[in-house]
C-alpha cells in the first residue's frame, strides 16, 4: 500500500473512531479494510423495497459457517423468511416492528441441538449432554458468532442489517410459527436489506474503552468515569439526531430495573423447558 493510500485509510479510521467514541477515541489503531468495515457498522431500520442481490444469502451463510464453533459441534441453524405475509407474522410477535415487514429478508438464528440428537438417535446413542445448560449456551454462542460473520458479509456487499432480540418476547410462539422441533431455541432475528438513503442510519457511540478493556485483572475504578463520559457523548449524539432520549445510565436502569421491564423475557427458563430443554 502506498503512503497516500495508508494516509487515506488512516484518515477514514480516525473519522470512524471519532463517530464511535467521540473525544474518548483510542489514540492508536491499526488500519485495515476489516477494521474499517467493523467500525462503520450501524443498525439499519429503514430499507428500500429492492430485493437482495442473487447469492447474497448464500454468501452470508458461507461466512457464518466460517465462524468458530466450539469443538466443531456447529450447534446452530438459521431460518430465512422472505414471504411478506410470513414476515408480517414474525414482526407482530417481535414487538410489531415495521422494519421487519419492510426488509426483504428476515433471518431467525437458532441454537440447534435437535440435529445433534438426531445423530444420536440414528446411531442408538443417548445424547444426555444436550440436557444441560452448557449445551444450550454452546448453541447460543455458536449462533451469535455465525450471525456476526454474516452481518459483516452483508455489510461488505453494501447491505444493512439490524438484530432483533424482540423475538424472545414471544419465543414459544416464534418457535411454533417456524415449526421448530424440540431442542431448538430462537436466539434473535436479523433484518436485512438495502439501506434507504432517504432515511440514513448513523454510527452510534459506544462506551470508552476504559469502561470495557481491563488489563490483567478487572479494574472497577475506571468504570464510573467511563460511564459518566459516555452519558455526555451519547447525549450529544441524540441531540445531533434531533431526538429526545434519556441518559444511557437511565436507559440501563429502566431496561433492567425489574422483571416486568424484560417484556416477557423474564420467563425464558420456563420457555426453554417448553421448547424441550431440561436445562439441568
BELHUVEN-V614443 format. One record per pair of residues at least 12 apart in sequence whose ideal C-beta (glycine too) atoms are under 6 Angstrom apart, sorted by the first residue. I is the first residue (numbers start at 1). J is the second residue. If there is no record, write none. Layout:
# BELHUVEN-V614443
I;J, I;J
This chain:
# BELHUVEN-V614443
9;31, 10;31, 12;36, 13;29, 13;31, 16;39, 19;203, 20;39, 20;203, 20;206, 22;205, 22;233, 24;208, 24;229, 26;209, 42;201, 42;203, 43;162, 44;160, 44;162, 44;195, 44;201, 45;99, 45;162, 46;196, 46;199, 47;102, 47;103, 47;193, 47;196, 48;194, 48;196, 50;194, 51;104, 52;104, 52;105, 56;157, 57;80, 59;153, 60;150, 60;153, 60;154, 63;149, 63;150, 63;153, 64;146, 64;149, 64;150, 67;145, 67;146, 67;149, 68;145, 69;142, 70;138, 75;112, 75;113, 75;138, 75;139, 75;142, 76;112, 76;139, 76;142, 76;143, 76;146, 77;110, 77;112, 78;107, 78;109, 79;108, 79;178, 80;107, 81;106, 82;105, 87;100, 87;101, 87;106, 88;101, 89;177, 93;170, 93;173, 93;174, 94;164, 94;166, 94;167, 95;166, 95;169, 99;191, 100;191, 103;191, 103;192, 103;193, 104;193, 105;192, 106;189, 106;191, 107;190, 108;186, 108;189, 109;143, 109;147, 109;187, 109;188, 110;184, 110;186, 111;136, 111;139, 111;140, 111;143, 111;185, 111;187, 112;184, 113;130, 113;135, 113;139, 113;183, 114;181, 114;183, 114;184, 116;130, 117;130, 117;183, 131;278, 131;280, 132;280, 133;279, 136;277, 140;187, 143;187, 154;192, 159;192, 160;195, 161;190, 161;192, 162;191, 163;188, 163;190, 164;189, 165;188, 167;186, 167;189, 168;265, 169;263, 169;264, 171;186, 171;271, 172;271, 172;274, 174;186, 175;275, 182;276, 183;276, 185;275, 205;233, 205;234, 205;237, 207;226, 207;230, 208;226, 208;229, 210;222, 210;226, 211;223, 211;226, 230;248, 231;247, 231;248, 231;249, 234;248
